[in-house]
Amino acid sequence: MNCREQSIAGRVMSIMHSLLLVLLLTLLLAGCAGRRAMVAEEQQTIVAGTAAVAPEVFALSPSFVLQGTQARHNKIGRVEASRIQSREVISINTDRPVIYAGSRPFSTSKGTYINLVYRIHFPETPFSLVPFYLGAGKNVGLLVLLTLDAQQRLILVTTANTCGCYAVSIPTEYTPASLYPEGWPDSPLSVYGEQLPAKLPSPHDHETIQVVVRADVHRVMDLRVIAKDTVPLATARPAEVTDLDALKTLPLGDGTVTSLYYEKLPLKGHVKGAIKPWETVLLSLVSLDFFVGMDKEYGDTQESGNPFYTSLKPWNRSASDMNDFAAYLRFNGWQL
């Protein structure tokens, strides 16, 4: 095949890849549209309760408004491990809500920053055809990252499902407009069917970031800054705030411990039991990843062996890796 033929073949493959992505996103958004008619009967507000983390991590912990908590799969809980006939089983104990938290410093050419990381887990995203839930699977999670500058000011709020899906970063009033991606809108952002604010006020001492989570699919459907004393006590549920590393030392009940994450190839760095059958069938070819959609460890790609990529395009795997937060910011046009 000569160079011209290779170029034509490359363009054809790129067009086919784009068409497949459009088809899959249309299917996904149809599912999003279908569920909007379903009104959540109950909701629960999760606030930081007892703490086993650094004071600054605890102080800035967001609260979470969980929709549809009449169903167990819409509640968050403590990640637990057990052994059943020599097989390790991971489960989420929704009787004990936990926010896993920690901090991760990073640097760019313009400065040094710190991410405060908050991770929560749900028992599952249920299987459903109407509406269609592409991400159906067990032990699913959600990340919230609060980026502080050298003056300890909150300048970015980043959210992503722990599969790397639906990642978005939103500036605050302390983020200079010169650092925004080109063409950043003034109107709300459209993030795969959800409408999120394009900018947030930076919370003061008496305020908190609140994350509203849609029922069943566990998508972030709103972000806002509220006064702490406006949290409705009648529906508030205190959660233990514990260290992220606790997810790697889960007691098995027999004096031994295990990790939430697989520690050997080919699943190293993925959440145990979190395979997503629909995503494997529909997205593994386009992403060149058989385990696409599986929830994974957020931390250090060199340690986990598993990039926390946020783009399905295989050639963007490293550039969009949120484990390398500076690279992730560059990939999305941020000038920090």
Secondary structure as GFF3:
##gff-version 3
##sequence-region A 1 336
A	DSSP	alpha_helix	3	35	.	.	.	ID=ss1
A	DSSP	beta_strand	43	51	.	.	.	ID=ss2
A	DSSP	alpha_helix	55	59	.	.	.	ID=ss3
A	DSSP	beta_strand	63	67	.	.	.	ID=ss4
A	DSSP	three_ten_helix	72	74	.	.	.	ID=ss5
A	DSSP	beta_strand	78	84	.	.	.	ID=ss6
A	DSSP	beta_strand	87	93	.	.	.	ID=ss7
A	DSSP	beta_strand	98	108	.	.	.	ID=ss8
A	DSSP	beta_strand	111	121	.	.	.	ID=ss9
A	DSSP	beta_strand	124	125	.	.	.	ID=ss10
A	DSSP	beta_strand	137	138	.	.	.	ID=ss11
A	DSSP	beta_strand	141	148	.	.	.	ID=ss12
A	DSSP	beta_strand	154	161	.	.	.	ID=ss13
A	DSSP	beta_strand	168	171	.	.	.	ID=ss14
A	DSSP	three_ten_helix	177	179	.	.	.	ID=ss15
A	DSSP	beta_strand	189	191	.	.	.	ID=ss16
A	DSSP	beta_strand	194	196	.	.	.	ID=ss17
A	DSSP	beta_strand	207	213	.	.	.	ID=ss18
A	DSSP	beta_strand	220	227	.	.	.	ID=ss19
A	DSSP	three_ten_helix	228	230	.	.	.	ID=ss20
A	DSSP	beta_strand	236	243	.	.	.	ID=ss21
A	DSSP	three_ten_helix	244	248	.	.	.	ID=ss22
A	DSSP	beta_strand	250	251	.	.	.	ID=ss23
A	DSSP	beta_strand	257	258	.	.	.	ID=ss24
A	DSSP	alpha_helix	277	287	.	.	.	ID=ss25
A	DSSP	alpha_helix	301	304	.	.	.	ID=ss26
A	DSSP	three_ten_helix	314	316	.	.	.	ID=ss27
A	DSSP	alpha_helix	325	331	.	.	.	ID=ss28
###
